Amino acid sequence: MLMKNHLYAIAVGITLLLNNSYAFYDDFSLGIGGYGELSADIQKEDSVNSETEDFSADIFFKTSMHGSLVFGPDYEIQLGSSIPSSSQDSSVTKWNYWLNFLLGKRLGLFEPQVGFGFYFTRLSVDGSTKTLQNGNNPSTVFQTPEGAIVATNNVILASLNIYPGYFNGYKNLFLNIQMNFLNIEDSLERSQNIFLSLNYKLGQL
């Protein structure tokens, strides 16, 4: 039921982004960038020890709706998606997508933002066999399951937009640095992601 609620929230977000009747926004933006994700300990095939995956760059795309609230701060509703790719386990394909809500205030060159969101990870497993070392015993062959699961993560965000146009008058282009803190309420699942993107404002659609 919780997963259905999150999917419903994504559907509402997409509707708000694409429906012209919601004229309370100021403009849309499109962005492309790279992000690093710190994963849990995993065991590679034919390896005895588990290993912690370091930050590695993956490409993502995002679209955002920007506007101002009556009581002062600016808001951003953000939808993003990575490109599906293989994880360190070659039998698993990973796809991340997210829905974020941010509040901020433009201060000349910079616009600091804070917010919350939902970060989804879809893992698709191909059902192949894997060979793993089992302590000092000979290698053990495991049959991986076939199918897909979606994990939902609660996110707290800290973000910074940087507008080079503050100096040259070109207002449509901006850089964004964003830090995601996933599942801060859970000491076992807590992790962080960092995003860097180049964005372009398109105005009202």
N, C-alpha and C positions, 0 to 999 in steps of 0.2 A: 504494500500500500504506500509506503514511504517513497519507493522508487517511482510509482505512478504520480505522486504529488510533485516530485522533482521534474519529471517529464512534462507535466502540466505547466510548471513554472517556465520551462524552456519554451514551450509553445506560446505562452503569453508574451514572453520576451520577444520572440520572433515576430509575433503579430504587431507589437508596439513599434518595432523597428521598421516594418514594411508598410504599415497602414498610414496613409497620408491624413486620415481624419484626426489623428492625434497631433494637433498642431502646437502642443506645449513645448516641443523640443526646438532647439535653435539650428542644429545641423547634425549630419551624419559624418562619420569618418571611417576610412578603411585603413588597415594596417597589416604589415608583414614584419616578422622578426624571428628571433631565436630564443629558446628557453632551456634552462637546465633543471633537471629533476633529480632529487636525491632518493634513490630507491632503497628498499630494505636489503638485508643480507640474502644472497642467493648462492646456490652451488652450481658451478659450471660443469658441463659434461666432462667426464674423465678427470675431475679434480677432487682432491680429498677434502679441502677446506672450503668453507663458504667465503664469499668476498662481498665487500660493500661497493656498489657501483658509484663512481664519481659523477660529478656534473658533466653532462655531455650536451652539445648543442643540437637541438631539434628545431625544425622550422614550424611556424604556426601562422595562421591568418586570423584576423579579428575584424569585427565591425562594431561600431559604437554609436549610440545616440546621446547627444549632449544637450543640456538645457539648464535653465536657472529656476530655482525654487523661490516662492514668494518671500520666504523668511531669510533669504540671503545667499546660501551656498549654491554652487553649481553642482549638477549631478551628471553621472554617466552610467548608462546601462550597456554592458559589454557582453558580446557573444564571441567566443573564440574556438578554434579547432586546430589540432595538430594534423600533420600528415601521417596516416597509419604506417607503422614501420615495425620491423622485427626488434624484439627486446634482446637482452644478452642471451636468453634462452631462445635458440633459433626456431623452436616449434611454436613460439608464442608471438602473435602480432598485437601490438598495442596502439590504441587510439585514444587520445585525450580530447575532451571538449568541456567548455565551461560557460557559466552564466554569472556575471558579477554586477554588483551595484555599488557605486562609489559616490562620495561627496567630497568636494574640494573647493578651493578658492584661488583664482588667478592673482598672482602677486608679481606683476611685471614679467620677467623672463620665465618664472617658474609657476607651476600649479601643483601644490601638494594635495594628495587625495588619500582618504581612508575608506574602507568599506568591507563588505562581506560578499560571499558568493558560494557557488557549488561547483566542484571540480570532479568530473566524471572520468573514470579510466575503464575502457572496454578492452578486455583481453580475449583474443580468439585463439584457441588451441587446435592444432591440426590432427591430433590423435596419433602421432608417430611414437616410436619407442625411443627411450633415452637410456644411456648407460652412465651410471653414477658410481663412484667409489663408496663403499660402505665400511668406513673405518679401516681396519687392517684386513678385512675380508676381501675376497675377490670382487670384481665389479658386479653390480646388480643391474639388470635390465628392467626398466619400468615402462609400462604402457601409459602414455599421457591421455587424459580425457579429450574428447572432441566436442567442440561447441564454443560458446561465448558467455562471459559473465561481465556485469557492469558494477564497478565499485563507486560509491558516492562518498565524497569528502566535503566536509564543511570547511570554509576558507575565510580567514581574516586577511585583509589586504592593506599594504602600504604602497603608495604609487606616487610617481613624480613625472609630470609632463614638463618638457623643456621646449620653449618656443624661440627658435633662432630668429624668427621674424620680428621679435621685439627690437632688434637692431636694424633690420633692413626693410621692415614694413610688409614682408611676405607672411601673411597670417595663417595660411592654410596648412603649412607643414609643421609637424612637431614630433619630437622624440618622446618615448615613454620608457621609464624604468619601473618595474613593478615587482614587489616581493610578496609571495603568497605563503601564508602560514597555515598548513593543513592540519585539521584535527587536533587543535591545541588542547582540547579537553581530554585527549587520550594519550597517555605517556608512551604507549606501545606503537601507536600509528602516527605519531606526530612527525611532520617533515616540512621541508621548505622547498619552494620553487622560485626561480628568478627569471624574469622576462625582460627582454629588450626589443623595442620595435620602432619602426619608422611609420608615421601615420599621416594621412592626408584628409583634410576636411572637405566634404563635397557640398555643403550647404543643405538646405531643406530639399527633400525629394518629393 
